[in-house]
Amino acid sequence: MAIVEVVKYNGKPDVFAWKYPSEELGTWTQLIVNESQEAVLFKGGKALDVFTSGRHTLDTANIPLLNKVVNLPFGGRSPFTAEVWYVNRVNSLDVKWGTATPIQLQDPKYGVFVPVRSFGQFGVRIDDAKKFLVKLVGTLPQFDKSSLLRYFRGLFITKAKDTISSYLIHKEISALEINAYLDELSAYMKERIEPVMAEYGITLVNFYVNDINIPEDDPAVRKLKAALAKRAEMDIIGYNYQQERSFDTLEGAATNQGSAASGLMGAGLGLGMGVAAGGAVGGQFGGMANVLDTAAPGGECPQCHARVPAGKKFCPDCGCSLTKGGPEKGEEISCASCGTALTQKTKFCPECGKKYNPCPNCGADLPEGAGACAKCGADVPTLCPSCGKTIAEKKAKFCPECGARLQRTCPKCGKEVDGKQKFCPECGEKLKEGE
């Protein structure tokens, strides 16, 4: 074969690594490398010299590592054989991923096993061309997006299954509610996938979970939706029962001559007889309210006037506290980050986006990582990050249930570090996950 005079990239735009088809080179060969690319020379299966963007003449001054292997004559024209690989280092942000088959998970609220599918996309950048070619590409003629997905599909599926199931179990939410946590899931999965891809010279620029859904025609899904419909039906029946009891209480109070409500009913029937009856109505209304509070199984919220089902201690609409002797106005819940007013039905603060973290005792919003409630002083239970069990002892270093280590320590100096820190505050050592 003739000696190649000019070597330049002729691969497709969506290819991460591409091998130049000819290996017949010379010390006068011109190597052209585009912006956002790197070229790597291979000889005998070893990655030697790396070239950045620009035009390079493959003389002995530009290829010192290859020169040591081949022993090319200095200043002369000499042919040699070597492989030229081009690596594109531009950010590729549209790599799609997804679970080919549904993941079977148990819904923590209803105990039903449901199939869950997840889809999204991520962005990558090749930061170490040598490591990427040696550890991942090997002898392939080129490496594109489909090759990347084929190599890392198992990693994505494993991390997706682990992350989704952890959120369902630890946060005690239904599979039908998981889409409310897509941002948290995306960040959680990125942190766990990033170190694995870095071992191959790849930087994970971003990672998104776009959708988590359940097949509509699956029998388990139909069973779950039937359970939700049955629950809604029972709520309606309970509300109707409450209305009937309230009417029975009114009717009994009107017919009972000794009751405080009888005057109210009589005044109501004869209200058109004169303005003087209004005073009788006003005088009897307080007694009638006491009868309703003690006799009816439910009632009306004094704050938002919504109907409260029987046996509830708090209003389901605004969170107002209701006591046995009569409902009292509930205290306002404020966002621990920005102070915006919240309700017990709020999931995220509408002002700053912080997730509502309720105190198990008083319902106040707690800052992330709080050990105790600043309002009522109640201790916030600690959960084991491995098995999710509650840790009774505050200073425990190991989980009594599964034995997992609860306190992180720096592997270099041994200082205890916070669970979210990335570097040791004592010696500056970079901390890896799980250390």
Wavefront OBJ file of the C-alpha trace (Angstrom):
o trace
v 0.000 0.000 0.000
v 1.061 3.609 -0.638
v 2.115 5.820 2.217
v -0.786 8.014 3.361
v 0.024 11.680 2.853
v -2.876 13.196 4.862
v -4.830 11.580 7.710
v -8.118 13.238 8.672
v -11.435 12.311 10.293
v -14.049 10.787 7.952
v -16.394 9.228 10.507
v -20.014 10.061 11.318
v -20.861 13.002 13.626
v -22.458 10.846 16.357
v -19.422 8.527 16.737
v -17.367 8.706 19.930
v -14.298 6.858 18.590
v -13.274 6.111 14.957
v -10.263 4.258 13.556
v -8.553 5.536 10.427
v -8.707 2.664 7.873
v -5.031 2.735 6.789
v -1.977 1.972 8.950
v 0.733 2.877 6.383
v 2.186 6.156 7.617
v 5.425 8.090 7.225
v 7.388 10.759 9.002
v 6.078 13.256 6.407
v 2.388 12.310 6.885
v 0.121 15.225 7.845
v -2.324 14.454 10.712
v -5.332 16.812 10.897
v -7.282 16.913 14.164
v -10.483 18.971 14.404
v -11.623 21.088 17.336
v -13.125 19.041 20.216
v -11.186 15.970 18.996
v -8.066 14.087 19.992
v -6.029 11.620 17.909
v -4.162 8.711 19.506
v -1.401 6.652 17.834
v -1.327 2.905 18.598
v 1.591 0.580 17.943
v 1.651 -3.085 18.911
v -1.632 -2.754 20.793
v -0.328 0.083 23.021
v -1.648 3.644 23.109
v 1.348 5.964 22.588
v 1.224 9.600 21.431
v -1.836 11.871 21.777
v -2.482 14.820 19.415
v -4.851 17.720 20.116
v -6.574 19.944 17.526
v -4.468 21.289 14.633
v -2.243 20.053 11.772
v 0.646 17.820 12.828
v 3.548 16.355 10.823
v 4.386 12.881 12.115
v 8.082 13.505 12.429
v 10.283 12.263 15.257
v 9.770 15.460 17.271
v 5.978 15.016 17.398
v 5.932 11.262 18.077
v 8.505 10.696 20.861
v 6.822 7.623 22.346
v 6.384 5.958 18.966
v 9.984 6.873 18.089
v 11.216 4.960 21.149
v 9.328 1.853 20.034
v 10.171 1.992 16.298
v 13.566 3.833 16.533
v 12.914 6.106 13.562
v 15.910 7.931 12.049
v 16.086 11.566 13.142
v 15.655 14.085 10.327
v 15.065 11.420 7.646
v 12.002 10.289 5.726
v 10.929 6.909 7.000
v 7.702 4.892 6.630
v 6.175 3.088 9.576
v 2.933 1.346 10.498
v 0.651 2.566 13.263
v -3.039 2.874 14.003
v -4.672 6.301 14.258
v -7.783 6.650 16.416
v -9.949 9.768 16.556
v -11.900 10.468 19.772
v -14.678 13.063 19.765
v -14.696 14.992 23.044
v -17.762 17.159 22.359
v -20.681 16.945 24.807
v -23.272 14.454 23.570
v -26.483 15.302 25.451
v -29.142 13.257 23.643
v -28.271 9.659 24.554
v -31.562 7.854 25.286
v -31.919 5.081 27.860
v -34.801 2.950 29.089
v -35.821 -0.380 30.610
v -36.488 -2.836 27.793
v -38.778 -4.913 30.019
v -40.843 -3.774 33.055
v -39.303 -4.057 36.532
v -41.440 -5.973 39.054
v -41.796 -3.972 42.291
v -44.119 -4.271 45.279
v -46.290 -1.241 45.962
v -45.678 -0.393 49.665
v -49.129 1.111 50.187
v -51.274 -1.683 48.740
v -48.921 -4.681 48.727
v -49.486 -5.405 45.022
v -46.597 -6.356 42.722
v -46.701 -4.018 39.736
v -44.507 -3.762 36.609
v -42.696 -0.419 36.331
v -40.984 0.980 33.217
v -38.586 3.921 33.219
v -37.231 6.127 30.407
v -34.902 9.106 30.124
v -31.769 10.530 28.555
v -28.278 11.556 29.592
v -25.243 13.439 28.324
v -21.599 12.294 28.240
v -18.161 13.656 27.340
v -14.924 11.722 26.742
v -12.319 13.323 29.035
v -9.549 10.702 28.905
v -9.090 9.472 25.318
v -6.405 6.894 26.152
v -8.353 5.311 28.999
v -11.549 5.289 26.913
v -9.884 3.516 23.968
v -7.930 0.988 26.038
v -10.627 0.029 28.557
v -13.795 0.250 26.470
v -13.295 0.455 22.707
v -10.647 -2.230 22.285
v -10.507 -3.585 18.735
v -13.872 -2.258 17.512
v -13.683 -0.284 14.232
v -15.781 2.486 15.807
v -17.726 3.274 19.007
v -21.059 5.136 18.802
v -24.150 5.792 20.962
v -25.605 2.332 20.395
v -22.324 0.782 21.574
v -22.372 2.976 24.689
v -25.931 1.915 25.546
v -25.152 -1.745 24.902
v -22.173 -1.646 27.272
v -23.919 0.272 30.080
v -27.509 -1.005 29.789
v -27.040 -3.375 32.731
v -25.740 -0.505 34.871
v -28.727 1.724 34.050
v -31.315 -0.998 34.692
v -29.708 -2.040 37.987
v -29.465 1.533 39.291
v -33.004 2.365 38.094
v -34.482 -0.657 39.872
v -32.534 0.021 43.067
v -33.381 3.744 43.106
v -37.096 3.422 42.348
v -37.630 0.604 44.852
v -35.697 2.547 47.531
v -37.925 5.597 47.070
v -41.093 3.510 47.155
v -40.106 1.696 50.359
v -38.297 4.398 52.355
v -40.709 7.217 51.489
v -43.781 4.905 51.681
v -45.340 6.181 48.468
v -47.339 4.319 45.848
v -45.951 3.460 42.433
v -48.669 5.714 41.005
v -47.118 8.701 42.855
v -43.452 8.124 41.920
v -43.472 10.689 39.072
v -43.613 13.468 41.676
v -39.992 12.611 42.591
v -38.376 12.613 39.117
v -35.898 15.408 39.943
v -34.719 13.656 43.097
v -34.479 10.316 41.297
v -32.438 11.870 38.471
v -29.894 13.405 40.862
v -29.766 10.222 42.961
v -29.047 8.005 39.938
v -26.464 10.420 38.486
v -24.437 10.290 41.702
v -24.316 6.482 41.539
v -23.652 6.044 37.807
v -21.022 8.800 37.516
v -18.141 6.985 39.329
v -18.612 3.835 37.231
v -18.405 5.687 33.901
v -15.417 7.720 35.118
v -13.414 4.484 35.303
v -13.614 4.357 31.490
v -12.617 7.994 30.896
v -16.239 9.174 30.474
v -17.742 12.151 32.322
v -21.494 12.007 32.915
v -22.578 15.576 32.076
v -26.216 15.111 33.091
v -28.749 12.348 33.723
v -32.543 12.638 33.548
v -35.401 10.306 34.402
v -38.133 11.587 32.087
v -40.950 9.174 32.892
v -41.858 6.242 35.128
v -45.047 4.465 34.079
v -47.032 1.294 34.594
v -48.617 -0.733 31.732
v -52.373 -0.113 31.787
v -53.321 -3.624 30.613
v -51.380 -5.481 33.308
v -53.602 -7.524 35.736
v -51.724 -6.210 38.782
v -52.315 -2.627 37.643
v -56.033 -3.283 37.197
v -56.105 -4.784 40.696
v -54.373 -1.716 42.136
v -56.753 0.695 40.413
v -59.727 -1.365 41.616
v -58.415 -1.013 45.191
v -58.145 2.764 44.740
v -61.690 2.925 43.325
v -62.996 0.863 46.276
v -61.289 3.212 48.704
v -62.826 6.258 47.020
v -66.247 4.578 47.160
v -65.866 3.927 50.911
v -64.932 7.578 51.452
v -68.138 8.647 49.673
v -70.204 6.196 51.737
v -68.619 7.555 54.932
v -69.446 11.117 53.896
v -73.077 10.227 53.144
v -73.344 8.458 56.502
v -72.045 11.588 58.204
v -74.688 13.697 56.446
v -77.484 11.322 57.531
v -76.326 11.368 61.151
v -76.218 15.146 61.127
v -79.810 15.276 59.831
v -80.939 12.731 62.438
v -79.356 14.878 65.165
v -81.219 17.959 63.941
v -84.522 16.085 63.781
v -84.068 14.571 67.254
v -83.174 17.975 68.741
v -86.321 19.530 67.264
v -88.660 16.869 68.677
v -87.019 16.755 72.123
v -88.760 19.400 74.177
v -86.003 19.530 76.797
v -83.139 19.998 74.390
v -81.486 23.294 73.653
v -81.996 22.765 69.928
v -85.774 22.507 70.106
v -86.053 26.279 70.436
v -83.977 26.713 67.289
v -86.166 24.392 65.245
v -89.340 26.097 66.464
v -87.903 29.508 65.737
v -86.936 28.370 62.259
v -90.462 27.184 61.506
v -92.029 30.428 62.641
v -89.386 32.824 61.381
v -91.826 34.561 59.077
v -94.091 35.543 61.994
v -91.958 38.500 63.078
v -88.566 40.040 63.542
v -88.704 39.214 67.244
v -88.126 35.537 66.445
v -84.583 36.437 65.316
v -83.529 36.992 68.917
v -84.740 33.513 69.864
v -82.781 32.010 66.986
v -79.603 33.772 68.076
v -80.053 32.698 71.652
v -80.473 29.022 70.744
v -77.719 28.765 68.106
v -74.844 28.299 70.604
v -76.597 25.394 72.293
v -77.325 23.791 68.923
v -73.621 23.979 67.942
v -72.655 22.075 71.098
v -75.189 19.357 70.294
v -73.796 18.970 66.742
v -70.182 18.829 67.976
v -70.847 16.023 70.452
v -73.447 14.006 68.541
v -72.316 14.066 64.888
v -69.575 11.644 63.829
v -67.907 14.337 61.685
v -68.250 18.049 61.276
v -67.136 21.221 59.560
v -63.638 22.655 59.734
v -63.752 26.009 61.603
v -60.922 27.376 59.456
v -61.799 26.463 55.824
v -65.383 25.130 56.388
v -64.622 21.874 54.591
v -66.392 18.663 55.595
v -64.308 16.518 57.966
v -64.897 12.699 57.936
v -65.771 10.919 61.155
v -62.946 10.190 63.578
v -60.444 12.608 62.008
v -58.294 14.789 64.274
v -57.140 17.148 61.532
v -58.897 18.783 58.574
v -57.851 16.963 55.352
v -57.948 20.225 53.343
v -56.082 22.798 55.464
v -54.593 20.738 58.348
v -56.578 22.508 61.099
v -56.479 20.633 64.437
v -59.838 19.304 65.722
v -60.206 18.348 69.404
v -62.862 16.122 70.963
v -64.617 18.933 72.815
v -64.676 21.149 69.741
v -62.396 22.045 66.848
v -59.631 24.550 67.469
v -57.823 26.540 64.816
v -54.665 24.703 63.728
v -51.304 26.399 63.834
v -49.834 27.520 60.514
v -47.017 25.439 58.968
v -44.141 27.454 57.512
v -41.462 26.358 55.042
v -38.191 25.834 56.934
v -36.270 27.357 54.018
v -38.202 30.505 53.022
v -41.062 30.799 55.553
v -43.908 30.405 53.032
v -47.176 29.093 54.523
v -47.768 25.357 53.832
v -50.500 22.815 54.529
v -50.225 19.160 55.497
v -51.199 18.241 51.932
v -48.266 20.197 50.474
v -45.457 18.103 48.949
v -43.152 20.911 47.829
v -42.939 24.584 48.830
v -44.565 26.667 46.040
v -42.067 29.491 46.640
v -38.616 27.850 46.879
v -39.344 24.241 45.863
v -38.105 22.626 49.108
v -39.689 19.239 49.827
v -42.052 19.321 52.828
v -40.361 17.307 55.622
v -42.986 17.051 58.432
v -42.179 16.550 62.087
v -43.747 13.221 63.178
v -45.080 14.887 66.338
v -46.368 18.385 65.422
v -46.187 18.470 61.595
v -43.795 21.452 61.435
v -41.515 21.579 58.363
v -38.019 20.355 59.281
v -34.755 21.297 57.528
v -32.962 18.485 55.723
v -30.856 16.426 58.122
v -32.488 17.866 61.285
v -32.077 15.633 64.320
v -34.861 17.251 66.354
v -37.844 19.518 65.763
v -37.089 23.142 66.684
v -40.779 23.771 67.432
v -41.825 20.903 69.723
v -38.416 19.409 70.525
v -39.373 15.916 69.342
v -36.515 13.731 68.092
v -36.545 12.893 64.397
v -36.043 9.136 63.938
v -32.942 8.057 62.042
v -33.348 5.500 59.245
v -30.701 2.997 58.194
v -29.595 3.870 54.623
v -29.250 0.155 53.843
v -32.404 -1.555 55.197
v -34.593 1.456 56.076
v -35.163 0.360 59.706
v -35.531 3.012 62.437
v -32.406 3.459 64.595
v -33.450 4.001 68.216
v -30.020 4.962 69.544
v -28.922 8.380 68.297
v -25.159 7.730 68.539
v -25.252 4.253 66.996
v -22.433 3.611 64.531
v -23.858 0.385 63.101
v -27.429 -0.683 62.257
v -28.667 -3.281 64.812
v -30.847 -4.845 62.111
v -28.495 -5.360 59.134
v -25.095 -4.320 60.542
v -24.548 -1.540 57.995
v -22.119 1.221 59.026
v -23.993 4.433 59.883
v -21.088 6.861 60.371
v -18.700 7.673 57.507
v -15.006 8.136 58.238
v -12.186 9.515 56.114
v -10.064 6.598 54.789
v -6.913 8.704 55.108
v -7.100 10.384 58.531
v -10.017 8.491 60.136
v -12.026 11.625 60.992
v -15.807 11.203 61.101
v -17.447 13.042 58.193
v -20.977 14.035 57.266
v -22.889 11.718 54.937
v -23.148 14.328 52.151
v -19.557 15.627 52.203
v -17.401 14.928 49.151
v -14.061 15.925 50.706
v -12.677 15.391 54.213
v -12.734 18.712 56.154
v -9.648 17.621 58.114
v -7.171 16.493 55.429
v -8.951 17.285 52.132
v -9.068 13.651 50.972
v -11.697 13.016 48.269
v -14.391 10.735 49.652
v -15.909 7.965 47.643
v -19.487 6.777 48.102
v -19.826 4.115 50.765
v -16.586 5.029 52.627
l 1 2 3 4 5 6 7 8 9 10 11 12 13 14 15 16 17 18 19 20 21 22 23 24 25 26 27 28 29 30 31 32 33 34 35 36 37 38 39 40 41 42 43 44 45 46 47 48 49 50 51 52 53 54 55 56 57 58 59 60 61 62 63 64 65 66 67 68 69 70 71 72 73 74 75 76 77 78 79 80 81 82 83 84 85 86 87 88 89 90 91 92 93 94 95 96 97 98 99 100 101 102 103 104 105 106 107 108 109 110 111 112 113 114 115 116 117 118 119 120 121 122 123 124 125 126 127 128 129 130 131 132 133 134 135 136 137 138 139 140 141 142 143 144 145 146 147 148 149 150 151 152 153 154 155 156 157 158 159 160 161 162 163 164 165 166 167 168 169 170 171 172 173 174 175 176 177 178 179 180 181 182 183 184 185 186 187 188 189 190 191 192 193 194 195 196 197 198 199 200 201 202 203 204 205 206 207 208 209 210 211 212 213 214 215 216 217 218 219 220 221 222 223 224 225 226 227 228 229 230 231 232 233 234 235 236 237 238 239 240 241 242 243 244 245 246 247 248 249 250 251 252 253 254 255 256 257 258 259 260 261 262 263 264 265 266 267 268 269 270 271 272 273 274 275 276 277 278 279 280 281 282 283 284 285 286 287 288 289 290 291 292 293 294 295 296 297 298 299 300 301 302 303 304 305 306 307 308 309 310 311 312 313 314 315 316 317 318 319 320 321 322 323 324 325 326 327 328 329 330 331 332 333 334 335 336 337 338 339 340 341 342 343 344 345 346 347 348 349 350 351 352 353 354 355 356 357 358 359 360 361 362 363 364 365 366 367 368 369 370 371 372 373 374 375 376 377 378 379 380 381 382 383 384 385 386 387 388 389 390 391 392 393 394 395 396 397 398 399 400 401 402 403 404 405 406 407 408 409 410 411 412 413 414 415 416 417 418 419 420 421 422 423 424 425 426 427 428 429 430 431 432 433 434 435
